[in-house]
Amino acid sequence: MKKQMFVGIAALLIVAFACWVILQLTTWSIPTWFALSVYVQKYVIGISFGVGLVTLLVGLRLNLVRQRKQEQE
């Protein structure tokens, strides 16, 4: 279980870093007149990161429930 939590946290950090890199690249490459889109893009990346986090936590929880069922059998 601890190994799975470590893998989950590592995956979360990798996703967070990737989102940060994408955000930095888009802000550097897009002109200032396109700034509103970058502002919206920050929220889109934040929301997608949140959805990924929730998906990761739900997956870990379901895996834990499945393991407990197997142990009981």
DSSP file (Angstrom, degrees, kcal/mol; ACC not computed):
  #  RESIDUE AA STRUCTURE BP1 BP2  ACC     N-H-->O    O-->H-N    N-H-->O    O-->H-N    TCO  KAPPA ALPHA  PHI   PSI    X-CA   Y-CA   Z-CA
    1    1 A M     >        0   0    0      0, 0.0     4,-2.2     0, 0.0     5,-0.2   0.000 360.0 360.0 360.0 -42.2    0.0    0.0    0.0
    2    2 A K  H  >  +     0   0    0      1,-0.2     4,-2.3     2,-0.2     5,-0.1   0.876 360.0  53.4 -64.3 -35.5    2.8    2.4    0.9
    3    3 A K  H  > S+     0   0    0      2,-0.2     4,-2.5     1,-0.2    -1,-0.2   0.909 108.5  49.5 -64.9 -40.9    4.4    1.7   -2.5
    4    4 A Q  H  > S+     0   0    0      2,-0.2     4,-2.6     1,-0.2    -2,-0.2   0.895 110.3  50.2 -64.8 -39.9    1.2    2.5   -4.3
    5    5 A M  H  X S+     0   0    0     -4,-2.2     4,-2.6     2,-0.2    -1,-0.2   0.905 111.0  49.9 -64.2 -40.2    0.8    5.8   -2.4
    6    6 A F  H  X S+     0   0    0     -4,-2.3     4,-2.5     2,-0.2    -2,-0.2   0.920 111.8  47.6 -63.3 -43.6    4.4    6.7   -3.3
    7    7 A V  H  X S+     0   0    0     -4,-2.5     4,-2.5     2,-0.2    -2,-0.2   0.903 112.4  50.3 -64.0 -41.0    3.8    5.9   -7.0
    8    8 A G  H  X S+     0   0    0     -4,-2.6     4,-2.2     2,-0.2    -2,-0.2   0.915 112.0  46.1 -63.3 -44.2    0.6    8.0   -6.8
    9    9 A I  H  X S+     0   0    0     -4,-2.6     4,-2.3     2,-0.2    -2,-0.2   0.895 112.5  50.9 -66.8 -39.7    2.3   11.0   -5.3
   10   10 A A  H  X S+     0   0    0     -4,-2.5     4,-2.2     2,-0.2    -2,-0.2   0.915 110.7  48.9 -63.2 -42.5    5.2   10.7   -7.8
   11   11 A A  H  X S+     0   0    0     -4,-2.5     4,-2.4     1,-0.2    -2,-0.2   0.897 110.2  51.9 -63.3 -39.8    2.7   10.6  -10.7
   12   12 A L  H  X S+     0   0    0     -4,-2.2     4,-2.5     1,-0.2    -2,-0.2   0.906 109.6  48.7 -63.2 -42.2    0.9   13.6   -9.2
   13   13 A L  H  X S+     0   0    0     -4,-2.3     4,-2.4     2,-0.2    -1,-0.2   0.879 110.5  51.3 -65.9 -37.4    4.2   15.6   -9.0
   14   14 A I  H  X S+     0   0    0     -4,-2.2     4,-2.5     2,-0.2    -2,-0.2   0.919 111.3  47.5 -64.9 -43.0    5.0   14.6  -12.6
   15   15 A V  H  X S+     0   0    0     -4,-2.4     4,-2.5     2,-0.2    -2,-0.2   0.913 111.8  50.5 -63.7 -42.4    1.6   15.9  -13.8
   16   16 A A  H  X S+     0   0    0     -4,-2.5     4,-2.2     1,-0.2    -2,-0.2   0.917 111.8  47.4 -62.2 -43.0    2.0   19.1  -11.8
   17   17 A F  H  X S+     0   0    0     -4,-2.4     4,-2.5     2,-0.2    -1,-0.2   0.910 111.4  50.6 -64.8 -42.0    5.5   19.7  -13.3
   18   18 A A  H  X S+     0   0    0     -4,-2.5     4,-2.5     1,-0.2    -2,-0.2   0.908 110.4  49.7 -63.1 -41.6    4.2   19.0  -16.8
   19   19 A C  H  X S+     0   0    0     -4,-2.5     4,-2.4     1,-0.2    -1,-0.2   0.906 111.1  49.8 -62.4 -41.1    1.3   21.4  -16.3
   20   20 A W  H  X S+     0   0    0     -4,-2.2     4,-2.4     2,-0.2    -2,-0.2   0.911 111.3  48.4 -64.7 -42.5    3.7   24.1  -15.1
   21   21 A V  H  X S+     0   0    0     -4,-2.5     4,-2.7     2,-0.2     5,-0.2   0.925 112.0  49.1 -64.3 -44.5    6.0   23.6  -18.1
   22   22 A I  H  X S+     0   0    0     -4,-2.5     4,-2.4     1,-0.2     5,-0.2   0.920 111.7  49.7 -60.6 -43.4    3.1   23.8  -20.5
   23   23 A L  H  X S+     0   0    0     -4,-2.4     4,-2.0     1,-0.2    -1,-0.2   0.910 112.0  47.6 -62.6 -42.6    1.9   26.9  -18.9
   24   24 A Q  H  X S+     0   0    0     -4,-2.4     4,-1.9     2,-0.2    -2,-0.2   0.913 112.0  49.5 -65.7 -42.4    5.3   28.5  -19.0
   25   25 A L  H  X S+     0   0    0     -4,-2.7     4,-1.9     1,-0.2    -2,-0.2   0.903 111.7  48.3 -64.6 -40.5    5.8   27.6  -22.7
   26   26 A T  H  X S+     0   0    0     -4,-2.4     4,-1.3     1,-0.2    -1,-0.2   0.882 111.0  50.2 -69.7 -35.9    2.4   29.0  -23.7
   27   27 A T  H  < S+     0   0    0     -4,-2.0    -1,-0.2    -5,-0.2    -2,-0.2   0.850 113.6  45.9 -70.9 -31.5    3.0   32.3  -21.8
   28   28 A W  H  < S+     0   0    0     -4,-1.9    -2,-0.2     1,-0.2    -1,-0.2   0.846 117.1  42.3 -77.1 -32.8    6.4   32.7  -23.4
   29   29 A S  H  < S+     0   0    0     -4,-1.9    -2,-0.2    -5,-0.2    -1,-0.2   0.627  98.3  80.2 -93.0 -12.7    5.3   31.9  -27.0
   30   30 A I  S  < S-     0   0    0     -4,-1.3     5,-0.0    -5,-0.1     8,-0.0  -0.805  81.7-117.8 -99.9 133.8    2.0   33.8  -27.1
   31   31 A P    >   -     0   0    0      0, 0.0     3,-1.4     0, 0.0    -1,-0.1  -0.122  28.3-106.6 -63.2 165.0    1.9   37.5  -27.8
   32   32 A T  G >  S+     0   0    0      1,-0.3     3,-1.9     2,-0.2     4,-0.2   0.794 116.4  64.7 -67.8 -28.1    0.5   39.9  -25.2
   33   33 A W  G 3  S+     0   0    0      1,-0.3     3,-0.3     2,-0.1    -1,-0.3   0.676 100.5  54.2 -68.2 -13.1   -2.7   40.6  -27.2
   34   34 A F  G X> S+     0   0    0     -3,-1.4     4,-1.3     1,-0.2     3,-0.6   0.167  75.2 113.2-100.1  16.1   -3.5   37.0  -26.7
   35   35 A A  H <>  +     0   0    0     -3,-1.9     4,-2.5     1,-0.2    -1,-0.2   0.818  67.1  60.7 -64.1 -33.3   -3.1   37.3  -22.9
   36   36 A L  H 3> S+     0   0    0     -3,-0.3     4,-2.4     1,-0.2    -1,-0.2   0.907 103.7  51.2 -61.2 -39.9   -6.8   36.7  -22.1
   37   37 A S  H <> S+     0   0    0     -3,-0.6     4,-2.5     1,-0.2    -1,-0.2   0.886 109.1  50.2 -64.2 -37.8   -6.5   33.3  -23.7
   38   38 A V  H  X S+     0   0    0     -4,-1.3     4,-1.9     2,-0.2    -2,-0.2   0.896 108.7  53.0 -65.7 -39.1   -3.5   32.5  -21.5
   39   39 A Y  H  X S+     0   0    0     -4,-2.5     4,-1.1     1,-0.2    -2,-0.2   0.918 112.8  43.4 -60.4 -44.2   -5.5   33.6  -18.5
   40   40 A V  H  X S+     0   0    0     -4,-2.4     4,-2.1     1,-0.2     3,-0.2   0.875 109.3  58.8 -67.4 -37.0   -8.3   31.2  -19.5
   41   41 A Q  H  X S+     0   0    0     -4,-2.5     4,-2.7     1,-0.2     5,-0.2   0.850  98.4  58.7 -62.8 -34.8   -5.7   28.6  -20.2
   42   42 A K  H  X S+     0   0    0     -4,-1.9     4,-2.3     1,-0.2    -1,-0.2   0.911 108.1  46.0 -60.0 -41.8   -4.4   28.8  -16.7
   43   43 A Y  H  X S+     0   0    0     -4,-1.1     4,-2.9    -3,-0.2    -2,-0.2   0.888 111.0  52.2 -68.8 -38.0   -7.8   27.8  -15.4
   44   44 A V  H  X S+     0   0    0     -4,-2.1     4,-2.6     2,-0.2    -2,-0.2   0.926 112.0  45.8 -63.3 -43.7   -8.2   25.0  -17.9
   45   45 A I  H  X S+     0   0    0     -4,-2.7     4,-2.4     2,-0.2    -2,-0.2   0.910 113.4  50.3 -65.3 -41.3   -4.9   23.6  -16.8
   46   46 A G  H  X S+     0   0    0     -4,-2.3     4,-2.2    -5,-0.2    -2,-0.2   0.912 112.2  46.7 -62.0 -43.1   -5.8   24.0  -13.2
   47   47 A I  H  X S+     0   0    0     -4,-2.9     4,-2.6     2,-0.2    -2,-0.2   0.919 112.7  49.0 -66.3 -43.3   -9.2   22.3  -13.7
   48   48 A S  H  X S+     0   0    0     -4,-2.6     4,-2.3     1,-0.2    -1,-0.2   0.876 110.7  51.5 -65.5 -35.2   -7.6   19.4  -15.7
   49   49 A F  H  X S+     0   0    0     -4,-2.4     4,-2.3     2,-0.2    -1,-0.2   0.911 110.4  49.1 -64.5 -42.0   -5.0   19.0  -13.0
   50   50 A G  H  X S+     0   0    0     -4,-2.2     4,-2.5     2,-0.2    -2,-0.2   0.909 110.9  49.2 -63.1 -42.8   -7.8   18.8  -10.4
   51   51 A V  H  X S+     0   0    0     -4,-2.6     4,-2.6     1,-0.2    -1,-0.2   0.903 111.0  50.5 -63.9 -40.4   -9.7   16.2  -12.4
   52   52 A G  H  X S+     0   0    0     -4,-2.3     4,-2.4     2,-0.2    -2,-0.2   0.896 110.0  50.3 -63.2 -39.7   -6.5   14.2  -12.8
   53   53 A L  H  X S+     0   0    0     -4,-2.3     4,-2.5     2,-0.2    -2,-0.2   0.929 111.7  47.0 -63.6 -45.9   -5.9   14.4   -9.0
   54   54 A V  H  X S+     0   0    0     -4,-2.5     4,-2.6     1,-0.2     5,-0.2   0.915 112.3  50.6 -62.9 -42.4   -9.5   13.2   -8.3
   55   55 A T  H  X S+     0   0    0     -4,-2.6     4,-2.4     1,-0.2    -1,-0.2   0.906 110.5  49.8 -61.4 -41.9   -9.1   10.4  -10.8
   56   56 A L  H  X S+     0   0    0     -4,-2.4     4,-2.4     2,-0.2    -2,-0.2   0.928 112.3  46.6 -62.4 -45.9   -5.9    9.3   -9.2
   57   57 A L  H  X S+     0   0    0     -4,-2.5     4,-2.3     2,-0.2    -2,-0.2   0.900 112.6  49.4 -65.6 -40.7   -7.3    9.3   -5.7
   58   58 A V  H  X S+     0   0    0     -4,-2.6     4,-2.8     2,-0.2     5,-0.2   0.913 111.0  50.8 -64.2 -41.5  -10.5    7.4   -6.8
   59   59 A G  H  X S+     0   0    0     -4,-2.4     4,-2.2    -5,-0.2    -2,-0.2   0.910 110.7  48.2 -62.4 -42.4   -8.3    4.8   -8.6
   60   60 A L  H  X S+     0   0    0     -4,-2.4     4,-2.1     2,-0.2    -1,-0.2   0.906 112.7  49.2 -63.6 -40.6   -6.2    4.3   -5.5
   61   61 A R  H  X S+     0   0    0     -4,-2.3     4,-2.3     2,-0.2    -2,-0.2   0.929 111.5  47.8 -65.5 -45.3   -9.3    3.9   -3.4
   62   62 A L  H  X S+     0   0    0     -4,-2.8     4,-2.4     1,-0.2    -1,-0.2   0.880 111.1  51.8 -64.0 -37.1  -10.9    1.4   -5.7
   63   63 A N  H  X S+     0   0    0     -4,-2.2     4,-2.3    -5,-0.2    -1,-0.2   0.899 109.0  50.5 -65.0 -40.1   -7.6   -0.5   -5.9
   64   64 A L  H  X S+     0   0    0     -4,-2.1     4,-2.2     2,-0.2    -2,-0.2   0.911 110.4  49.2 -63.4 -42.7   -7.5   -0.6   -2.1
   65   65 A V  H  X S+     0   0    0     -4,-2.3     4,-2.0     1,-0.2    -2,-0.2   0.910 111.0  50.5 -63.0 -42.2  -11.1   -1.9   -1.9
   66   66 A R  H  X S+     0   0    0     -4,-2.4     4,-2.0     1,-0.2    -2,-0.2   0.901 109.9  50.2 -63.5 -40.8  -10.3   -4.6   -4.5
   67   67 A Q  H  X S+     0   0    0     -4,-2.3     4,-2.1     1,-0.2    -1,-0.2   0.900 109.1  51.1 -65.2 -40.2   -7.2   -5.7   -2.6
   68   68 A R  H  X S+     0   0    0     -4,-2.2     4,-1.6     1,-0.2    -1,-0.2   0.883 108.7  51.8 -64.9 -37.4   -9.2   -6.0    0.7
   69   69 A K  H  X S+     0   0    0     -4,-2.0     4,-1.4     1,-0.2    -1,-0.2   0.914 109.6  49.7 -63.5 -42.1  -11.9   -8.1   -1.1
   70   70 A Q  H  < S+     0   0    0     -4,-2.0    -2,-0.2     1,-0.2    -1,-0.2   0.868 108.7  52.8 -65.6 -35.8   -9.2  -10.4   -2.4
   71   71 A E  H  < S+     0   0    0     -4,-2.1    -1,-0.2     1,-0.2    -2,-0.2   0.847 107.4  52.2 -67.8 -32.9   -7.7  -10.8    1.1
   72   72 A Q  H  <        0   0    0     -4,-1.6    -1,-0.2     1,-0.2    -2,-0.2   0.798 360.0 360.0 -73.5 -28.2  -11.1  -11.7    2.6
   73   73 A E     <        0   0    0     -4,-1.4    -1,-0.2    -5,-0.1    -2,-0.2   0.489 360.0 360.0 -75.1 360.0  -11.6  -14.5    0.0
